[in-house]
């Protein structure tokens, strides 16, 4: 398969062209003949024009690529090596939502043929690829794994907004349903991943490796958030503590903050869900999740307490929230915990304005029910710098003072301006 792909005798397809799928498809398209498949026809049209709907890639990323963008099964059927890169979210009860990945499996089941390869990149719990996805493919196609086609899993490691740790520069974990599958899949990824690949011993090991990457980060950030709450009661700045502790060579440099997005705030629930199915209650992981999920309410409470003490009428108080995406310098609003902060503030009848130079107003309105503010006031009772976009980091203290009341609170969640002197009350996590 590897050699036939390299000779362009066979085509590679990527199913799901979002933050993960599109960079993968374009990287492979520099070397192979690629089919980019997505069920969203509007997104397909944008990509045909060299536009990334996720606003992560420049138009130059599309240049010189041998790729066809389509939502047609007939075109998709021309491929022989399928990569699945669809989202794996959780529902409102934090239960894994496998609909996107099972629908993608149904799509593959309709187009796959003898000799083909299927590789999943979507983050799932260990066992999902073989226990949930594989049966769908076999049922719809009438083909049998190992006899008619090969299966693999290679977890995505795309980091939105990160221009340094790109696909080619991050070691790729690969696995296959048998030794031949693993080797062919590994060699295929080595075409684009210059950092090399790590051959996992099984698909389940590769799935587990991915799920603990973000679970580990989630737990470490939860510890920082809990420390922040404790240090706040002691009137100690958490970031100053972390700077001091960070002088030791083996101190892990995590920071407190709102934990959202489609990975860190979601993936641990896939692991705890599977653990629960096996009769085990994952106490530490869920404790970390609870702390991080409670942070929006904690931030809102600190702001409201300040306003109650200093504003004449709470119902007439104004709060500016700067940043709505789940992290800095991206347009991705999925599972943004800033939205939870806004909701908490509004529950106290506060007037809340929201700005963000990267987020889409229509997407925010559709997903969370609030819009970006067209114009700003000059008498805010509090500012929450929730997401440290570069545009906000370029501002100076005078700007924040110019749009706030003398009694205002400047809640700088990530401590960006902690070393600056200002006449407003300053607070950070």
Steps between C-alpha positions, in 0.01 A plus 500: 500500500775745602684472168180521295402818684844645444479417127152656494358172376260517794342792686485597863180651644446706814146494641422809707679822402501701820789616719655153481398360163582790270867542606548124464339493156707793371826361638442166329389679182852640462616144432196285415172518312244594766121520531373735769149399608258690722120488531481880524461621141552864600839420654594300191434801276722721717784249488471476123578873503804448723326623814526320831156526669670457838726800429811306605679469166604765252398471134862414418452165680276389213755579230670213317270239653360206307161498670131483408246633749163328489186393684428228243518131593570415136819707511592367845469147368810561284724492809675195644642643824245672725584726794214593735545835675151593622420659839430290808314731742297430813131577553347727766544220756869455411428166334707423186314594183612243245255609230763674280741205514227238447359699207849515350526123548172459313641712219808280479284189505325626188816569299772263623625215279740209527858598569415837657635650824303695763674709766318690776650818646198614705558490876306211656517270800709182473306238309273735307668450160473121510184461709279784374628610159626177343167309526325783312750483214481121477120495512446761227782387273466127541880488528706340776792657687829325434360319199372788290633822658733638767424722799713740700499782752730802506387768747501859385739741665397824334521799735281787367680832488843341545724591206806332651377150584352417162399160360840428348689589819308284748579129537201301372370199692380228260344157540342233286270198516798278417873536441461566127236767556709673767807513276316627191322764705825604668681537168211702360511748787878521477448666162377815675618474862870589499517459880439129451239253620459285808364154427259406780452129567123511448211726405383511863844615619497782245146603602600497867816701433296779346236509769752535783692781330214741562387335824845565645486866396147533638605368841808720518300811413237398756773492764610850397139622517454356847827657612379830356185485711702421812763769435229758432372444855856566619528814287791348304536539124502151350712593199771641726497172694531303176789717383685430821425127498592483132863571580534133597600286200226238539204725581223460240408840359120483491281804567146557628229598255172419332520152347285476189541396140439171326787306660608561859151579626344205317741207462513402871127428490561236232739319733278526809199384293683185394631446853143523631389238247768272644374559854765747615432851629787724385518724804815706437417576137145610581620708795724693263216539252270635772754761607557619144130502414431713809753770412262716290264531799796577727620781270151647469455487878821698559383769257148518642631525858713799400211671323264450794753674725566795270215559254197702602257277310602150400228479237652803327858379524696433181757228439726459198617150412799502267535178304242231420698222330624199696866613478709789373550587133247251358143538374381174656214552747419133560448429869624848588475549876484876446140443396435347842652809665270726295197289593588518870540879486172543317325291765574786742331746260829666413539673164767300319689606187720248320781566252725268304711579191495136383157359587202501264201697625258267318661190650487644852136595457412156366702303754464704819225756444704820535663734251819699479458864595516745212622785720649528848408716796741716696374429850527127567481378858715200412709363215573131463798436272397140439703410191845658451485554125804683362277799424418534870858446614601795281276735702632706790372567849382847399251344260339285769485797735339717232197272462438422868362664812754595769366220721516240219652153524744385234478118500803393299446123508837398352700766685620675185515847661595389853831690494342827392393776737141614465248706694226235474455201726697214346426129531621189320460127546 
